[in-house]
Amino acid sequence: MSEPLTENQIQEALANLPGWAFADDTISRTYRFGSFTEAIGFITEMAFACERSNHHPELTNVYSTVTISLNTHDAGGKVTEKDIDLAGKIENLNEKRV
C-alpha cells in the first residue's frame, strides 16, 4: 500500500510540475490542444505510460481539452508518490509535443 503524502510534500512536488494543482485529495491539470485529434493522440500516448506504471488517472476529454486527475485508490484516495511520478511522466509527454 502506498503512503499518502502530506500537503507540504505535495506542494513541494508540484513546484516542479507546472500547471498541476492540488485540491480535494487530488492533483490535476488541464491540457489544451489544437484539435480533437491531437487531444486523443495525447491520451493514447499517455495510456501506455499509465499502463507501464500500473497507475491510471481519471480523465475527461471535451473536443481539444483533456483534464487529468490523480490520486491513489489503495491509499484511501489520497495523493502518493505514485501520483507525483505519473504526473511527471505525463508532463514529459506534453513537453515532447510542444
C-alpha positions in Angstrom: 0.0 0.0 0.0 1.3 3.5 -0.9 1.7 6.1 1.8 -0.2 9.4 1.5 1.9 12.5 1.2 1.4 15.5 3.4 0.1 18.7 1.9 3.5 20.3 2.2 5.1 17.3 0.4 2.6 17.6 -2.4 3.0 21.4 -2.7 6.8 20.9 -2.9 6.5 18.3 -5.6 4.0 20.4 -7.6 6.6 23.2 -7.7 8.4 21.1 -10.3 5.1 20.3 -12.2 3.9 23.5 -13.9 0.2 23.7 -14.3 -0.6 20.9 -11.8 -2.8 21.8 -8.8 -3.8 20.1 -5.6 -7.4 20.2 -4.3 -9.8 17.7 -2.7 -7.1 15.0 -2.2 -6.3 15.0 -5.9 -3.6 16.6 -8.2 -4.9 17.6 -11.6 -4.1 19.5 -14.7 -5.9 20.6 -17.9 -4.2 20.5 -21.3 -5.5 22.3 -24.4 -4.6 21.1 -27.9 -5.1 22.4 -31.4 -7.7 19.8 -32.3 -9.6 16.8 -31.1 -7.2 14.5 -32.9 -4.2 16.0 -31.0 -6.0 15.5 -27.7 -6.9 11.9 -28.5 -3.3 11.3 -29.6 -2.0 12.6 -26.3 -4.5 10.4 -24.4 -3.4 7.4 -26.4 0.3 8.0 -25.8 -0.4 8.7 -22.1 -2.3 5.4 -21.8 0.9 3.5 -22.5 2.8 5.4 -19.8 0.0 4.8 -17.3 -0.1 1.1 -18.1 3.6 0.8 -17.7 3.3 2.5 -14.3 0.2 0.4 -13.4 -1.5 3.6 -12.3 -4.4 5.0 -14.1 -5.8 8.6 -14.0 -9.3 9.9 -14.1 -9.6 11.8 -17.3 -12.1 13.8 -19.3 -11.9 14.9 -22.9 -14.0 17.6 -24.4 -13.0 18.3 -28.0 -9.4 19.6 -27.7 -9.3 19.8 -23.9 -8.0 17.0 -21.6 -8.3 17.1 -17.9 -6.3 14.6 -15.8 -6.8 13.9 -12.1 -4.6 11.7 -10.0 -4.9 10.1 -6.6 -4.2 6.6 -5.3 -7.1 4.4 -4.5 -5.2 1.9 -2.4 -4.1 4.8 -0.2 -7.7 5.8 0.5 -8.0 8.2 -2.4 -5.0 10.4 -1.2 -2.1 11.7 -3.2 1.0 9.5 -3.1 4.4 9.4 -4.7 2.8 7.2 -7.4 0.7 10.2 -8.5 3.6 12.6 -8.5 5.7 10.2 -10.6 2.9 9.7 -13.1 2.3 13.4 -13.3 6.0 13.8 -14.2 5.7 11.2 -16.9 2.7 12.9 -18.3 4.5 16.2 -18.3 7.4 14.7 -20.2 5.0 13.5 -22.9 3.5 17.0 -23.0 6.9 18.6 -23.4 7.7 16.4 -26.3 4.7 17.6 -28.3 5.5 21.4 -28.0 
